[in-house]
Amino acid sequence: MFASLLNRLTNPGSAPLPDTDARLALAALLVRIAKSDGHYDADEIAQIEHTLAARYQLSQHQAAELRVEAEAFEAEAPDTVRFTRAIKDAVPLADRTGVLEAMWQVVLADGARDKNEDQLMRLAANLLGINDRDSALARQRVEAGS
């Protein structure tokens, strides 16, 4: 089902992803970060849907459908390195901080930070071309609710 998108993600030098594929890739990355601590709970699911609805102007139903599709895609997706690089290629630098903020929202949705989540966030920030300082500022903005 996702073979074409997976092929584009795993082939270096391919063209940037179309918007619908970039949405799915980001949604799947949010699912991956939510699952990284071994707990994928209702708070994280709700946060993913809220983030997708706000970021892409989707209805709650559309955001839920995208999340379900992203769960299936995440299960088949390549390693996080190639996966995140594809998002980097699809999202302009100015918008990547927003991607990182969306990830922090999911990480913090259950009220607890896990070492696996922190490790994946450091990796993802680096692969998205965002330094540790800017990642920490993004996290602080999310924690402050802005």
C-alpha positions as CSV (number, residue, x, y, z in Angstrom):
1,M,0.0,0.0,0.0
2,F,2.8,2.4,0.9
3,A,5.4,1.0,-1.5
4,S,5.7,4.1,-3.7
5,L,6.2,6.4,-0.7
6,L,8.6,4.0,1.0
7,N,10.6,3.9,-2.3
8,R,10.8,7.7,-2.4
9,L,11.9,7.8,1.2
10,T,14.7,5.2,0.8
11,N,16.1,6.6,-2.5
12,P,18.6,9.3,-1.9
13,G,18.3,12.3,-4.2
14,S,14.7,11.8,-5.0
15,A,12.4,14.8,-5.5
16,P,10.8,16.4,-2.4
17,L,7.6,14.6,-1.3
18,P,4.2,16.0,-2.5
19,D,2.3,17.6,0.3
20,T,0.0,14.6,1.0
21,D,3.0,12.3,1.3
22,A,4.8,14.8,3.5
23,R,1.8,15.0,5.8
24,L,1.7,11.2,6.1
25,A,5.5,11.1,6.8
26,L,5.2,13.7,9.5
27,A,2.2,12.0,11.0
28,A,4.1,8.7,11.0
29,L,7.1,10.4,12.7
30,L,4.7,11.6,15.4
31,V,3.4,8.1,15.9
32,R,7.0,6.8,16.0
33,I,8.0,9.3,18.7
34,A,4.8,8.5,20.7
35,K,5.6,4.8,20.6
36,S,9.3,5.2,21.4
37,D,8.8,4.9,25.2
38,G,6.9,1.7,24.8
39,H,3.6,3.3,25.7
40,Y,1.2,4.6,23.1
41,D,-1.7,6.0,25.0
42,A,-4.9,8.0,24.5
43,D,-3.2,11.3,25.5
44,E,-0.6,10.8,22.8
45,I,-3.1,9.8,20.2
46,A,-5.3,12.8,21.0
47,Q,-2.2,15.1,20.8
48,I,-1.2,13.7,17.4
49,E,-4.7,14.3,16.1
50,H,-4.8,17.8,17.5
51,T,-1.4,18.6,16.1
52,L,-2.4,17.3,12.6
53,A,-5.7,19.1,12.7
54,A,-4.1,22.4,13.6
55,R,-1.1,22.1,11.3
56,Y,-3.0,21.0,8.2
57,Q,-6.4,22.6,8.9
58,L,-8.2,19.2,9.1
59,S,-11.4,18.3,10.8
60,Q,-11.1,16.0,13.8
61,H,-12.3,13.2,11.7
62,Q,-9.8,13.8,8.9
63,A,-7.0,14.1,11.5
64,A,-8.0,10.7,13.0
65,E,-8.1,9.1,9.6
66,L,-4.6,10.5,8.9
67,R,-3.3,9.2,12.2
68,V,-4.7,5.7,11.5
69,E,-3.0,5.7,8.1
70,A,0.2,7.0,9.7
71,E,0.1,4.1,12.2
72,A,0.1,1.6,9.4
73,F,2.8,3.5,7.5
74,E,5.0,3.9,10.6
75,A,5.0,0.1,11.0
76,E,6.4,-0.3,7.5
77,A,8.5,2.8,7.4
78,P,12.3,2.7,7.1
79,D,14.7,3.5,9.9
80,T,14.3,6.8,11.6
81,V,17.3,8.3,9.9
82,R,16.0,8.0,6.4
83,F,12.5,8.7,7.5
84,T,13.5,12.0,9.1
85,R,15.7,13.0,6.2
86,A,12.8,12.7,3.9
87,I,10.8,15.1,6.1
88,K,13.8,17.4,6.1
89,D,13.8,17.3,2.3
90,A,10.1,18.0,2.1
91,V,9.8,20.8,4.7
92,P,11.5,24.1,4.3
93,L,14.0,25.0,7.1
94,A,11.7,27.8,8.4
95,D,9.0,25.2,9.1
96,R,11.1,22.5,10.6
97,T,11.0,24.1,14.1
98,G,7.3,23.6,13.9
99,V,7.8,20.0,13.1
100,L,10.0,19.7,16.1
101,E,7.4,21.5,18.3
102,A,4.8,19.0,17.1
103,M,7.1,16.2,18.1
104,W,7.6,17.8,21.6
105,Q,3.9,18.1,22.0
106,V,3.5,14.4,21.5
107,V,6.4,13.6,23.8
108,L,5.0,15.7,26.5
109,A,1.4,14.7,26.0
110,D,1.5,11.9,28.6
111,G,3.1,14.1,31.2
112,A,6.4,12.1,31.3
113,R,9.6,12.2,29.4
114,D,11.4,8.9,28.7
115,K,15.1,8.5,27.9
116,N,14.1,6.7,24.6
117,E,11.9,9.7,23.6
118,D,14.7,12.2,24.5
119,Q,17.2,10.1,22.5
120,L,14.9,10.0,19.5
121,M,14.2,13.8,19.8
122,R,17.9,14.5,19.8
123,L,18.4,12.4,16.7
124,A,15.4,13.8,14.9
125,A,16.4,17.4,15.7
126,N,19.9,16.8,14.3
127,L,18.6,15.1,11.2
128,L,16.1,17.9,10.6
129,G,19.0,20.4,10.8
130,I,17.9,21.9,14.1
131,N,20.6,22.4,16.8
132,D,20.2,21.4,20.4
133,R,19.6,25.0,21.5
134,D,16.7,25.5,19.1
135,S,15.3,22.1,20.1
136,A,15.4,23.1,23.7
137,L,13.7,26.4,22.9
138,A,11.0,24.6,21.0
139,R,10.5,22.2,24.0
140,Q,10.3,25.2,26.3
141,R,7.7,26.9,24.1
142,V,5.6,23.7,24.1
143,E,5.9,23.4,27.9
144,A,4.9,27.0,28.3
145,G,1.9,26.4,26.1
146,S,2.8,28.9,23.4
